[in-house]
């Protein structure tokens, strides 16, 4: 695969899809920069990658802080001399009914799921434009294609990621842009649901048949690993048993 020695930065890398993607890409010889808020988990992941002969740096990263995202990309380029791929993976899913008026959670969803992606693009794009090459991978969701009850704001944030990804692709001929749209995946996303009863309902009704996070990591590796003249625009990956 066309991954060995590529410099790949991943946000939200401390668990779930981000962690699985880091491990998968390290196996293919990528040079990694990993960012997340939970640095203890990042350090443990980095140690695991280094034990297997991989090359990795880590950084504390809150994607809602523009200056931290810019520093993350800047430190990646300083360490490796370039940036080939940015995987915008960090996300939250604090589902609620609109009538619950959890406005703070709405704001958090937009800040992480949309503004965090925009900050990543804004930091990486000048580097990739100078290189006249690069790849942006935005982890969206099937919720960026369909609207579900309890998920209006979450869906809105993922619809927006889909729109800005497609616009970026059309504008930037030097850039590959991929949208990864997972279905139900084993992750910590439901931990951001603040209502325990609603979390139980979501887990029991909507998240019965879960893909392992590595299934999405394999999809990301597939998109990154294509020849430079091939741009995999979108991959939708659901459990076989998931109908919606």
C-alpha positions in Angstrom: 0.0 0.0 0.0 1.0 3.6 -0.6 1.5 4.4 3.1 5.0 3.6 4.1 6.9 6.7 5.3 3.9 8.9 4.9 3.6 11.5 7.6 0.1 11.2 9.0 -1.5 13.3 11.8 -4.5 12.0 13.6 -6.8 13.9 16.0 -8.8 12.1 18.7 -6.2 9.3 18.7 -6.5 8.2 22.3 -9.3 5.7 21.8 -11.8 4.1 19.3 -11.3 4.8 15.6 -8.4 7.1 16.2 -6.4 4.6 18.2 -7.2 1.7 15.8 -6.2 3.9 12.8 -2.9 4.8 14.4 -2.1 1.1 15.1 -3.2 0.1 11.6 -1.2 2.8 9.8 1.9 2.1 12.0 1.8 -1.5 10.7 2.1 -0.1 7.2 5.1 2.0 8.1 3.5 5.5 8.5 5.2 8.1 10.5 2.6 9.3 13.0 1.7 12.4 14.9 -1.1 11.7 17.4 -3.2 14.3 19.2 -5.9 14.0 21.9 -6.8 15.4 25.3 -6.0 12.2 27.3 -2.2 12.2 27.1 -1.9 9.2 29.4 -3.6 7.1 26.8 -1.6 8.7 24.0 1.6 7.9 25.8 0.6 4.3 26.2 -0.4 4.0 22.5 2.9 5.6 21.4 4.8 3.1 23.6 3.0 0.2 21.9 3.7 1.6 18.5 7.4 2.1 19.3 7.7 -1.4 20.7 6.7 -2.6 17.2 9.3 -0.5 15.5 7.0 2.4 14.6 7.8 6.1 14.6 5.4 8.4 16.5 5.1 11.7 18.3 2.2 12.7 20.6 0.7 16.0 21.7 -2.0 17.1 24.0 -4.8 18.4 21.7 -8.2 20.0 22.2 -9.5 20.5 18.7 -11.8 23.3 19.8 -8.7 25.4 20.5 -7.5 26.8 17.2 -4.1 27.6 18.5 -3.6 24.0 19.8 -4.6 22.6 16.4 -2.1 24.9 14.6 0.6 23.9 17.1 -0.2 20.2 16.5 0.3 20.6 12.7 3.3 22.9 13.2 5.0 20.4 15.5 4.3 17.6 13.1 6.0 19.4 10.2 8.9 20.4 12.5 9.4 16.8 13.5 9.1 15.2 10.1 9.6 17.9 7.5 6.2 17.6 5.8 2.6 16.5 6.3 1.1 14.0 3.9 -2.2 13.2 5.6 -4.5 14.7 8.2 -7.1 12.5 9.7 -9.8 14.7 11.4 -11.2 12.1 13.7 -12.0 13.8 17.0 -15.8 13.8 17.6 -18.6 13.8 20.2 -22.2 12.6 20.2 -24.2 14.0 23.1 -27.6 13.0 21.7 -30.7 14.6 23.2 -34.2 15.6 22.1 -34.4 19.2 20.8 -37.0 20.0 23.4 -34.5 19.2 26.2 -32.8 22.4 25.1 -29.3 21.2 26.0 -27.8 24.3 24.3 -24.4 23.8 25.9 -24.2 20.3 24.4 -25.3 21.7 21.0 -22.5 24.2 21.2 -20.0 21.5 22.2 -21.1 19.3 19.3 -20.5 22.1 16.8 -17.2 23.1 18.3 -15.7 19.6 18.2 -17.4 18.0 15.2 -17.4 21.0 12.8 -15.1 23.7 14.0 -12.5 21.1 15.0 -12.5 19.8 11.5 -12.3 23.3 10.1 -9.4 24.2 12.4 -7.6 21.1 11.2 -8.1 22.0 7.5 -7.1 25.6 8.2 -3.8 24.5 9.8 -2.9 21.7 7.3 -4.0 23.4 4.0 -1.1 25.9 3.8 1.4 23.1 4.3 -0.2 20.9 1.7 -0.6 23.8 -0.7 3.1 24.6 -0.5 3.9 20.9 -1.1 1.3 20.8 -3.9 0.2 17.5 -2.4 -1.7 16.1 0.6 -4.7 14.2 1.8 -7.4 15.3 4.2 -9.5 12.4 5.7 -12.6 13.6 7.6 -14.4 11.1 9.8 -18.1 11.8 9.4 -20.9 9.3 10.0 -23.9 7.8 8.4 -25.6 10.5 10.4 -24.1 12.9 7.8 -26.3 11.2 5.2 -29.6 10.6 7.1 -31.3 12.3 10.0 -32.3 10.3 13.1 -34.4 11.1 16.1 -32.5 12.3 19.1 -29.6 13.2 16.8 -30.6 16.4 15.1 -27.6 18.5 16.1 -25.2 15.6 15.7 -26.6 14.9 12.3 -26.3 18.6 11.4 -22.7 18.7 12.4 -21.9 15.6 10.2 -23.9 16.9 7.3 -21.8 20.0 7.5 -18.6 18.0 7.5 -19.8 16.2 4.3 -20.5 19.6 2.6 -17.2 21.2 3.5 -15.3 18.1 2.5 -16.9 18.0 -0.9 -16.3 21.8 -1.4 -12.7 21.4 -0.4 -12.2 18.6 -2.9 -13.7 20.5 -5.7 -11.6 23.6 -5.0 -8.2 21.9 -4.5 -6.8 19.9 -7.4 -3.5 19.2 -5.6 -5.4 17.7 -2.6 -7.1 14.3 -2.0 -10.1 14.5 0.2 -11.9 11.5 1.7 -15.1 11.3 3.8 -15.3 8.2 6.0 -18.9 7.6 7.1 -19.1 4.8 9.7 -22.2 3.2 10.9 -22.4 1.8 14.4 -18.9 1.2 15.7 -17.6 0.1 19.1 -16.3 3.4 20.6 -16.8 5.8 23.5 -19.1 8.1 21.6 -22.2 7.3 23.7 -20.2 8.3 26.8 -20.9 11.9 25.9 -24.7 11.4 26.3 -25.6 13.1 29.6 -29.0 11.5 30.2 -28.4 7.9 31.6 -31.8 6.7 30.4 -31.2 8.0 26.9 -27.8 6.5 26.8 -29.3 3.1 27.7 -31.9 3.5 25.0 -29.4 4.4 22.3 -27.1 1.5 23.3 -30.0 -1.0 23.3 -31.9 0.2 20.2 -29.4 1.8 17.9 -26.1 0.2 18.8 -26.8 -3.5 19.1 -24.6 -4.7 16.3 -21.2 -2.9 16.4 -18.3 -2.9 14.0 -14.8 -3.1 15.7 -13.0 0.2 15.3 -10.4 -1.5 13.2 -13.0 -2.0 10.5 -13.0 1.8 10.0 -9.2 1.9 10.4 -8.9 -0.5 7.5 -11.2 1.8 5.4 -9.0 4.8 6.2 -5.9 2.8 5.3 -7.5 1.8 2.0 -8.2 5.4 1.1 -4.7 6.6 2.1 -3.0 3.6 0.4 -4.3 4.3 -3.1 -1.9 5.7 -5.8 -1.6 9.5 -5.7 -3.8 9.9 -8.8 -6.7 8.1 -7.1 -8.9 10.0 -4.7 -11.4 7.9 -2.8 -14.0 10.5 -2.1 -16.3 8.7 0.3 -16.5 5.3 2.1 -19.7 4.3 4.0 -19.0 1.4 6.3 -21.9 -0.2 8.2 -22.3 -3.5 10.1 -24.0 -6.0 7.8 -27.0 -6.1 10.1 -27.4 -2.3 10.3 -30.4 -1.3 8.1 -30.5 2.5 8.7 
